[in-house]
Amino acid sequence: MDHSVPLKMLLMLSVCSLRCGFLRKAVVYTRIGMVLFPSDERFREMAAYGLLLLGENERCRDALDGMSKTSRNQAYLEARLQLASEKTAPEVSERLRDYLRAEQ
C-alpha cells in the first residue's frame, strides 16, 4: 500500500495549521503523524514547535527527546527551550552554538 498520500496530507495539514496559528490543531495532526509514521521525524519537529509556541515546554522536550538524529530544526528548538528555561548563560550559549553548527 502506498503511504505517501496520507503522509503528505498530514504534513500539509500540520504545516498549514502551524502557519495559520491553529497550534492545538497542528499538535493533533503531528501526533497522528508520529503514530502512523514513526520514522518520519518531521512530525516530531513540528509537534515540538507547536508545543513550544503554546508554552508547553515539557511536552516540547518530550517530543524532541524521541528524535534519533540532530537536525538544524531540532538544534533551533533546543536553543529556544534553553532560552525559555532558567539555564545559565554557558548552557544557553552551547545550545546556540549547536544550532549554528547543525547541518542544514
ABEGO torsion letter per residue (X at the ends): XBAAAAAAAAAAAAAAAAAAGBAAAAAAAAAAAAAABAABAAAAAAAAAAAAAAGBAAAAAAAAAABABBBAAAAAAAAAAAAABABBAAAAAAAAAAAAABBX
